[in-house]
């Protein structure tokens, strides 16, 4: 930092804010810290009574924070992203699609966080006003090796089949409310339920329903009910009978402990416990976006969801902007 005459400060970087006052109309920042002084700024600065400035002179070995932020953004961004022009040394990274954000390093949203098109998913900046260019070159080299550091996996619009199990629903003793609690979430992500089949608590009936939906070309099958340890709950056996691979049965997420995740050929099957009918956010809300984006979820990943997998049951649900699943 050094003190120089305004006329000699062109091309240098302000290291402090300069206040502009228009009597009776305005008082605020006229020139912000980090601004690179331009030729046209000189008359304005003199009008503000500034004959001298504290500035930093950029050598060829240093970058201004704005340029550094842009170079970081370019280095780390993958598909379905764009970045903004820097402001106050920060460049925001914006999603180009609805999907889940995939991240490795830098200041971002949590990995696998569901995002909307035009939502900020990350931001880049350096802490000092300037930085040695060698550090940015090193970052660019590391980012290139593991590119992309951050990307968006867009949601697919899937044909979804539903199997609603339970003799009490099948026989009309209890009203089927799948569409109200689960179907609306499927539609909210742009997918559609092409068929829903109600079945009694019967292994052959459940297997037959899953087979029918597979033959209709469903990309995803959802089942509800029949997943507890009660002797009448037979969904897992029905799914297994049709030849599906049971990837995970049970989860450390509450609500969602009696969750089933299976695959039949390449089609995922999500077995949803009864909690989806009375909790606003459950394990379904954590995993459904990932399935839509085409993620292959492993048993270990389900097991790891226990860390952060306890819903706080807030009076007003703020999901996904909350600790649940993070």
Order of alpha helices (4+ residues) and beta strands (2+ residues): beta-beta-beta-beta-alpha-beta-beta-alpha-beta-beta-beta-beta-beta-beta-beta-alpha-beta-beta-alpha-alpha-beta-alpha-beta-alpha-beta-beta-beta-alpha-alpha
